[in-house]
Every structure is written in structure tokens, then in C-alpha cells.
Amino acid sequence: MNPEFSGNAQAMALVGFTAVATVTLLLCVMTGPDRDDLDEFYTGYGSLSPMRNGLAIAGDYISAATVLGTGGIIALFGYDGVVLALSTALSLMLLMFLLAEPLRNAGRFTMGDALARRMPGRSVRIAACAVTLAALLPLMLVQLAGVGQLMGFILGFSGESMQTGCIIGVGALMISYAAIGGMKGTALIQILKIVMLLGSGGVVAVLILHRFDWDPGALFNAAAANSGTGPAFLASGLQFTGAAAPELDMISGELTVVLGGGVLPHITMRMYTATSARQVRRSMSWAVSMVALFVVVITVIGFGATALIGRAAIAEADPRGNTAYLLGSQAAFGPEVTTAETFLFTTVTTAIFLTVLASVAGMILACANSLAHDVFAARVQEMSPRREMTLARLSAFAVGVPTIALATLVQHYSLHPLVTLSFCIGASAIAPALVYGLFWRRYTRTGLLSTLIGGTLAVLLLMPGTTLVSGTPVSAFPDADFTYYPFTTTGLLSIPIGFACGWIGTLVSGRRKAEEQRRQYEAVEAWILAGATRRRN
């Protein structure tokens, strides 16, 4: 299969990219807040129905890194990639059943609001903002840095200046989405993105199944036969072949995704847009359903890419398989490509482009909201809504511009460690802080700060020593080997450290402080857990 795309497909893709950029920017201008109202900017007044809010949550959750990275792992490693995709869906289910309602009840605009509900103070808000930036900046870098290579792969150019120009242009668009549209504008873009992504992907998956007479077993067997690894493609452990402890490495990776994926700040901020506990439950039901459908679609396309193209060709196009989703979509049409199929492929590429736009716009908005609301607005007792909204928009530029600059510098490196870094911080710092903060009565401010700081530092200290950074041909520095932590993720050690730091910090606070926190928690417990005010005697 030739990975080059026809001139007609490239021209249509360019038209599609331009149309999407124009329409989505216009949507942001039309739906953005037209007055100085914080609730409208931060939450969109909760004006979205449960279905639309659920689609927006799913759109935020399925990032470009997830589409391209997970699709590549499925195409290259078969069973291991499917387990990763299922872990992604499981993470959102845990958020739905365990944290969604308490988060909605405790928070107002940001994660700092939810944590400060029972532990007021600037230190808590500043720590929450710092962890928000630490968790989301790597993900933004990965997607922005990859957009130049992705557009070059689709449109057929390879010059570094062109790729850098794509990064700057797309980055400017995403800053505009966050600064102009606010929560409601970015939500509409997420809805458009998830509809296009699942719609086009679903049609491609149907075409692939049709090629194998609607028999998934035949598809899986053909993929295994064309993978060059035989039955190992359909068994556990292929991705971790050569690791010091393959089973532990796989457990560590899946645990990190399950605990870290659903608690990243750009996902949890969508909980605050629901107007009631019932609405947040219904929204999460829609979101989980969409993500489950995405898992099915990407599994079929990933296996289809291997079955129709071959694992060697996919690895040759990109050693990490990031182009497998596009190659699988192209291969589904067969050698004779009609005008309708060219249009469908254009829709697929446009959906990927929109996924990059929407994902990073949501992350920039989460970072900007936290910076403006938790750091700057918290310094002043009574800050006017006009000033805080101005600060939020300026914060979008303050976050976005350095991110664009960094993305242009790292665009030629393997950025898989940065994706893993974000999920590890989510699992090791944010998840323990939310679980303890929402459910443990004696949890203290010292314990909370210890969780956020200790969990994040553990990840930052361990990640440079993982095999994703050095020591393997596909690591960020393949010619060096300074590995001192023999796994691809830090979760096996950093997650227990994050929970332990919170427990030890609470013990160090002393019994009197713990009792004080227990009384403060009981004062808001009914509201956090049930969304109901306590009865007055």
C-alpha cells in the first residue's frame, strides 16, 4: 500500500481544513460571552443539554494523542493496544461512578474550587493551578508539535519552515477559541469534533468489516498473519517485549491510564457545567457511550490497517504508528478510489485536524481558567467580573504563546514520554487529591499539599529514567541510555507515593488539625456528596 495521498485528496483536505478553521472560529465569536459574566465564560451557564454536554465531555476526553497514539499501538501491537483503549473507557467510567457528582457539587469553575471547598486558602489554589499546568502542558505540546508533521504527511510537504508555520497558525487558532469562545464556544467545537470523528470513523470501520465479509474473527486473523509476529499479535505482552518485567510494565501502564485519564483538569472542568446531579449523571452516560463507540471504531481501524497494509509498512511510515489511523482509513477504500471515497477520506483527515484544534483549545481554557481564577483572582477579595474575565483571556495568551514556542522547538523529537507524563501526574497527584479531598473527613491542608506536590515530584523524578526517554530505538533519546527506572510509566511507584504523601501529611498535621478538618468537612459533606444543603436546627 502506498502511503502517499493523491493530489485530489490533498486539495480537498486543504479546503476542508480551511473551512473547519473558518466555521469553528465563527462559532466561537457567535457563541462567546457577550457581557462580563463569569458564569457564562467559565461554565456557559450550564445551557447545554445532557446529550450535548456529554458529547462535549467525550470530545475533550478523546484527544488527538488518543486517536493517533492508541490507533498506532493497536496497529503495531494488537491485543495490547485494545487493552489500552479499553482502559481509556474504564477511566471515564470511574469518573462517572466515583467522582463526577461530588466534583460538580464541590466545584464552581476550577479544580481549585473543588479542593478549596473544605480547605480555603491561596496555597491550595496555587498548588492546584501548578499541577493543572504541569499535567496539561505536556499534552498540549505533543499535539501542537505533531500537527506540523501530520499536516505535512497529509498535504505532501516536508519542509521544516512549513511545519513550523502550521504549528504557529494552529496554535493561534486554539488560543482564539479559548479566549473568545469560553466554555460554551469550546463545547460547540468539541461537539462538532466528536460527531465528525465518530461519524467518519464509523463509516471507515464498516468499510473495513465489509472487506472481511462482516467477520471480526477473519479481520483479527488477517491482522495477525500480516503483522509478522503471528499469534503473539493477538496475545498479551507484545508491546513490552524486551522489558525487564513485561507483566509489571503492562500493569503499570494500564493503572496509570485508568486512574489518570479521567481526572485531568480539562475533563473535570466539564463537570461544573451541569446544573444538577441528575444532569451530570446523564451527561456522563452520553460521554461513556461515545467513548465506548470510539473504542470499537479505533479497534477495527487499527486491526484493519495491519491486515490491509502490514505492520512493517505502518512502522516504516512512523515508528510509533501515529499515521496508522489515516493509513487504515485510506486502505479501506481499496485500489480504486471513487469521488465519494475521496470525500470520505477528506472528512476523516478534517476530523483529525479538528480533534487537534478542539483538544488543545480545551486544555488552554482549563489552564487559563485556573491561572485567572485560582491565582490572580484569589489575591483580591472582591475582583470585578470584567477584570477577572480579562485576566482569563490574557491567561489564555500567557499559556498558549509559550506552548507554541516550545512546540516548534521539540517537534522533531519523540514526544510519547510527554503523553505518559500527563497521565502519570493525573494518576499520582490529582487522583489521590480528589479522592482524599472529596471523601476523607480528616484530610488536612498539609495532606492535600503533600499529595499534590509529592505525587508530581515523584513523577518528575522517575520519568527521565524510564525506557520511553532513553535506552530503546523508539525512545526520545535513542542513542543514549541513562535508564534508572526500568518501566515505561512511573505509575507502579508514583501512584502509591501520591496516596502515601497525603496520608503522611495528614498524620503530621496532628490530631487537633485532623479533628478541625473533620468538622469543616461535616459542615459541607451533605452538599459535596448529595448536592443538598444541611438542615438547620
GILINKA-V829285 format. One record per residue. D_LAST is the distance of its C-alpha to the last C-alpha in Angstrom with 2 decimals. Layout:
d_last
D_LAST
D_LAST
This chain:
d_last
74.75
75.22
72.02
73.44
72.10
74.44
74.97
73.62
70.35
70.05
70.68
68.13
65.58
66.13
65.68
62.50
61.07
61.90
60.43
57.15
56.83
57.53
55.26
52.25
52.61
52.85
49.68
47.83
49.16
48.25
44.72
43.71
41.16
42.95
40.62
38.66
35.46
34.01
32.10
35.38
37.37
35.05
33.70
35.81
32.68
32.28
35.03
36.78
36.49
35.59
39.32
40.39
37.63
38.66
42.27
41.40
39.62
42.69
44.93
43.23
43.34
47.02
48.80
52.54
52.65
51.18
53.63
56.72
55.88
54.60
57.40
59.88
58.61
58.84
62.37
63.54
61.78
60.91
58.49
56.79
56.02
54.50
52.19
51.15
50.44
48.37
46.42
45.62
44.15
42.25
40.61
39.15
37.98
36.09
34.44
33.48
32.03
30.49
29.64
29.84
26.30
24.56
27.06
26.39
22.61
23.01
26.06
27.08
30.80
32.09
31.72
30.90
27.74
26.63
27.44
26.01
22.56
21.51
24.59
25.31
28.81
32.30
33.79
31.74
32.66
36.30
36.61
35.18
37.70
40.54
39.93
39.69
43.10
44.57
43.61
44.72
47.76
49.93
49.18
50.03
53.23
54.33
54.02
55.49
58.33
59.15
59.29
62.71
64.24
62.66
64.03
67.34
67.52
66.88
68.94
71.76
71.80
71.67
72.11
69.62
69.48
68.54
65.76
64.44
64.58
62.53
59.84
59.67
59.67
57.01
54.87
55.13
54.03
50.94
49.91
50.37
48.19
45.26
45.73
46.44
44.55
41.26
39.05
40.15
43.83
43.90
42.01
44.78
47.39
45.71
45.71
49.39
50.20
48.65
50.30
53.66
53.38
52.47
54.77
57.84
57.12
56.70
60.08
61.73
60.28
61.68
65.06
65.12
64.32
67.01
69.49
68.80
68.97
65.20
65.30
62.71
64.61
67.78
65.95
64.59
68.01
69.79
67.42
68.06
71.79
71.82
69.61
72.35
70.16
70.58
68.04
66.14
64.78
62.80
61.68
59.13
60.08
62.66
60.62
60.46
64.09
65.40
62.02
61.78
59.20
58.96
56.30
53.98
54.63
53.65
50.46
49.55
50.16
48.22
45.23
45.22
45.32
42.62
40.10
41.20
42.09
38.75
36.79
39.21
37.47
39.37
38.00
34.35
34.28
34.86
31.44
29.84
31.85
30.00
27.46
25.44
25.28
27.60
30.04
30.25
31.02
33.69
35.09
35.46
37.14
39.71
40.20
40.83
43.22
45.17
45.46
46.61
49.24
50.28
50.84
53.19
55.03
55.57
56.66
59.34
60.52
60.63
62.66
64.72
65.66
66.98
68.73
70.45
71.11
71.04
69.04
71.85
71.95
68.18
68.32
71.32
69.49
66.52
66.27
62.50
62.82
60.82
63.31
63.19
60.82
63.26
66.34
64.95
64.20
67.76
69.31
67.62
69.98
73.18
76.42
76.77
73.97
73.69
72.32
69.21
68.65
69.20
66.54
64.15
64.85
64.20
60.81
60.09
61.12
59.21
56.06
56.52
57.04
53.91
51.99
52.99
52.03
48.62
47.66
48.47
47.00
43.61
43.91
44.97
41.98
39.56
41.30
41.47
37.80
36.82
39.38
38.34
34.55
34.02
36.91
38.00
34.93
32.81
35.22
34.34
30.93
31.62
34.40
35.47
35.41
39.19
39.83
37.66
39.33
42.69
41.85
40.90
44.25
46.16
44.45
45.83
49.28
48.59
47.73
50.29
53.41
53.55
52.80
55.79
57.98
57.10
57.63
61.15
61.93
60.79
61.84
64.75
62.90
61.22
57.54
56.17
54.81
52.57
50.97
50.38
48.99
46.23
45.18
45.39
43.07
40.60
40.75
40.93
38.56
36.31
35.53
34.51
32.39
30.49
30.10
28.90
26.77
24.93
24.61
25.16
22.16
24.43
26.66
27.47
29.11
32.36
32.21
31.70
34.60
36.70
36.20
37.17
40.04
41.28
41.33
43.08
45.61
46.41
47.32
49.32
51.25
52.04
52.83
56.13
57.46
56.88
59.72
58.50
59.50
62.88
65.21
65.64
67.69
64.63
62.58
62.00
64.82
67.20
69.96
67.85
66.24
63.68
61.45
59.45
56.67
58.42
55.94
55.35
51.59
49.60
46.72
47.91
47.43
45.20
42.29
41.91
42.33
39.47
37.05
38.50
38.11
34.36
34.04
36.37
34.75
31.35
33.06
34.92
31.73
30.97
28.23
26.23
26.22
25.36
22.29
21.23
21.81
19.91
16.71
17.52
18.21
15.03
13.21
15.43
16.42
14.85
16.48
19.75
20.27
18.97
18.80
15.27
12.39
9.35
6.39
3.76
0.00
